[in-house]
Amino acid sequence: MKSKISELIPYLGLEEVEPWDDETREAFFESLGGTVPPDVRAFYSLTDGGEIPSIECRFYGLEEATDVAQHVREIHTSLPVLPVFESSGEASDPVCVILEKGLAGVVVQFCHDGGSRVHAPSFLKFLTAVTETEEGPLAASDHKFCFPKKLTKAERAVAQAFVDRANEPINPDSECINADYEPGLMIELAQSMTTPKDMPELFDLLDIASGEGRTEAAMNLYFAGTPAAKAKLDTYCEAMNEFARELQTALAKEKIEVTLEDEEGIVPTTWICYRNRRVLVDHVYSKASPPQRWDAMRTWIREMDALLKKHFGE
């Protein structure tokens, strides 16, 4: 691996920096937690980051990277990450290598204003895409791994790992101030890998446990606009509409009043997910949910209403 990285470095236009000694590098890596892939270890054994003047980009040195990692974990994600790269003018949107088991080695860019995306399935492949063209550091579109694209079996497994991560419970002790929205971020990253045409193959909305994740997925299917995406979204809407009606009926029999529509007669979650389609986006329940789950549904409705008011003042 070290020889492969060594061969690539001269083609990066990189101003190399004297690397840290083995013991210090390991201390930096250990402070991050997770699994640091061999290609990342090889790179930092050869150079402690460095500038690429021709495209005004740079690789972080390990000392700075550990500081940036703390910021990323406070703002973007609870996943262990190693920030490795900064594009020109994008200091607030670092490119990072994920160190989490099951996703270790995947290179992503966390964007503060939305649009976070996967750049490469490994750091080695990311390096091969960093060119000195005027078009920017990720302009090497001839590389078959560049996303979005129709996914290979291995790439699909990576995307599925993001979807699976979106379904995991949120860590209540996470230091990330946006931990509640991490499921949506995981779906966003999964969807960034594939094209709108192929996006419907990635998941079924009813299989996404997180309300945040499902909202992100539904929005992207809506904007994909393909017949397959519309069909999948319509099926989901029909299921949720039917469930909403069943829930209303059941609650009415118990003489419990729950408002599923706003003052304009629109179900509150519709505005986010599917414009004016009247659909209740539930949390983990389908139209077939048994009565013993209705208490949780009532709780979810209250939580979703509070979330909408927080974000949109409605």
RAZIMO-V523841 format. One record per residue. N is the residue number from 1. SS is DSSP state (alpha for helix, beta for strand, coil for the rest). BURIAL is + if it has 16 or more other C-alpha atoms within 10 Angstrom, else -. D_LAST is the distance of its C-alpha to the last C-alpha in Angstrom with 2 decimals. Layout:
n: [N N]
ss: [SS SS]
burial: [BURIAL BURIAL]
d_last: [D_LAST D_LAST]
This chain:
n: [1 2 3 4 5 6 7 8 9 10 11 12 13 14 15 16 17 18 19 20 21 22 23 24 25 26 27 28 29 30 31 32 33 34 35 36 37 38 39 40 41 42 43 44 45 46 47 48 49 50 51 52 53 54 55 56 57 58 59 60 61 62 63 64 65 66 67 68 69 70 71 72 73 74 75 76 77 78 79 80 81 82 83 84 85 86 87 88 89 90 91 92 93 94 95 96 97 98 99 100 101 102 103 104 105 106 107 108 109 110 111 112 113 114 115 116 117 118 119 120 121 122 123 124 125 126 127 128 129 130 131 132 133 134 135 136 137 138 139 140 141 142 143 144 145 146 147 148 149 150 151 152 153 154 155 156 157 158 159 160 161 162 163 164 165 166 167 168 169 170 171 172 173 174 175 176 177 178 179 180 181 182 183 184 185 186 187 188 189 190 191 192 193 194 195 196 197 198 199 200 201 202 203 204 205 206 207 208 209 210 211 212 213 214 215 216 217 218 219 220 221 222 223 224 225 226 227 228 229 230 231 232 233 234 235 236 237 238 239 240 241 242 243 244 245 246 247 248 249 250 251 252 253 254 255 256 257 258 259 260 261 262 263 264 265 266 267 268 269 270 271 272 273 274 275 276 277 278 279 280 281 282 283 284 285 286 287 288 289 290 291 292 293 294 295 296 297 298 299 300 301 302 303 304 305 306 307 308 309 310 311 312 313 314]
ss: [coil alpha alpha alpha alpha alpha alpha alpha alpha alpha alpha alpha coil coil beta beta coil coil coil coil coil alpha alpha alpha alpha alpha alpha alpha alpha alpha alpha alpha coil coil coil coil coil alpha alpha alpha alpha alpha alpha alpha alpha alpha coil coil coil beta beta beta alpha alpha alpha coil beta beta beta coil coil alpha alpha alpha alpha alpha alpha alpha alpha alpha alpha alpha alpha alpha alpha coil coil coil coil coil beta beta beta beta beta beta coil coil coil coil coil coil coil coil beta beta beta beta coil coil coil coil coil coil coil coil beta beta beta coil coil coil coil coil coil coil beta beta beta beta coil coil alpha alpha alpha alpha alpha alpha alpha coil coil coil coil coil coil coil coil coil coil coil coil coil coil coil coil coil coil coil coil coil coil coil alpha alpha alpha alpha alpha alpha alpha alpha alpha alpha alpha alpha alpha alpha coil coil coil coil coil coil coil coil coil coil coil coil alpha alpha alpha alpha alpha alpha alpha alpha alpha alpha alpha alpha alpha alpha coil coil coil alpha alpha alpha alpha coil coil coil coil coil alpha alpha alpha coil coil coil alpha alpha alpha alpha alpha alpha alpha alpha alpha alpha alpha alpha alpha alpha coil coil alpha alpha alpha alpha alpha alpha alpha alpha alpha alpha alpha alpha alpha alpha alpha alpha alpha alpha alpha alpha alpha alpha alpha alpha alpha alpha alpha coil coil coil coil coil coil coil beta coil coil coil coil coil beta coil coil alpha alpha alpha alpha coil coil coil coil coil coil coil coil coil coil coil coil coil coil coil coil coil alpha alpha alpha alpha alpha alpha alpha alpha alpha alpha alpha alpha alpha alpha alpha alpha alpha alpha alpha alpha alpha alpha coil coil]
burial: [- - - - + - - - + - - + + + - + - - + + - - - - + - - + + - - + - + + + + - + + - + + + + + + + + + + + - - + - + + + + + + - - + + - + + + - + + + + + + + + + + + + + + + + - - - - - + + + + + + + + - - + + + + + + + + + - - - - + + + + + + + + + + + + + + + + + - - - + + + - + - - - - + + + + + + + - - - + + - + + + + + + + + + + - - + - - - - - + - - + + + + + + + + + + + + + + + + - + + + + + - + + - + + - + + + + + + + + + + + - + + + - + - + - + + + - + + + - + + - + + + + + + - - + + - - + - - - - - - - - + - - - - - + + + + + - - + + - - - + + + + + + + + + + - - - - - - - - - + - - + + - - + + - - - - - - - - -]
d_last: [53.91 55.03 57.40 54.69 52.46 55.52 56.28 52.78 52.52 55.04 53.00 49.79 51.18 50.28 51.77 52.59 52.33 54.70 53.11 52.86 55.52 54.91 54.27 51.67 49.83 49.70 48.34 45.47 44.76 44.93 42.45 39.78 40.18 40.15 42.69 43.86 45.30 48.92 48.13 46.01 48.79 51.36 49.56 49.28 52.89 53.92 51.69 49.11 46.66 47.55 46.65 46.88 47.68 47.93 44.23 43.04 41.65 42.72 42.98 42.06 44.89 44.46 44.13 41.23 39.75 39.51 37.64 35.19 34.81 33.57 30.85 29.86 29.66 27.56 24.99 25.23 26.89 28.85 31.56 34.87 35.45 38.07 36.93 39.77 38.99 37.28 37.10 37.75 34.81 32.68 33.41 29.81 29.93 32.94 34.70 35.43 37.60 35.97 38.28 36.69 39.05 38.50 36.92 39.45 40.55 37.66 36.79 33.14 31.34 28.19 26.10 23.72 21.52 21.61 24.56 26.44 29.46 32.78 35.78 38.74 39.83 42.12 42.99 46.34 44.78 42.32 45.39 46.97 44.00 44.10 46.29 47.58 46.54 44.88 41.95 40.75 41.16 39.84 41.63 44.12 42.72 46.05 45.25 44.51 41.96 39.59 36.07 34.44 37.22 38.40 38.77 42.08 42.46 42.34 39.27 37.50 38.29 36.56 33.41 33.59 33.97 30.61 29.05 30.93 29.74 26.10 26.97 28.49 26.90 25.23 27.71 26.37 28.91 27.95 28.14 25.54 22.39 20.49 22.32 19.29 18.79 22.52 22.62 20.59 23.05 25.96 24.91 24.43 27.95 29.43 28.13 29.37 32.86 33.10 32.86 30.33 33.29 34.05 30.57 30.41 33.50 31.81 29.89 28.57 24.86 25.73 27.95 25.26 24.50 21.57 18.03 17.48 20.78 20.19 16.95 19.05 21.92 20.16 18.79 22.34 23.97 21.90 22.95 26.46 26.95 30.29 31.55 31.75 28.19 26.95 29.19 27.96 24.29 25.19 27.08 24.19 21.84 24.56 25.05 21.43 21.15 24.38 23.36 20.17 22.53 25.05 22.66 21.43 25.13 26.18 23.66 24.58 28.20 27.51 25.75 22.56 19.40 16.46 13.63 13.42 11.64 8.67 10.01 11.35 13.15 11.74 11.69 8.40 10.63 12.37 10.50 11.69 15.01 16.54 14.93 15.23 17.28 16.27 16.86 16.00 16.51 18.33 19.56 23.34 24.16 25.52 26.16 29.42 28.02 30.32 29.33 29.86 26.82 24.41 23.88 22.63 20.32 18.80 18.38 16.80 14.18 13.22 13.37 11.32 8.38 9.00 9.50 6.33 4.64 7.96 8.14 5.43 3.80 0.00]
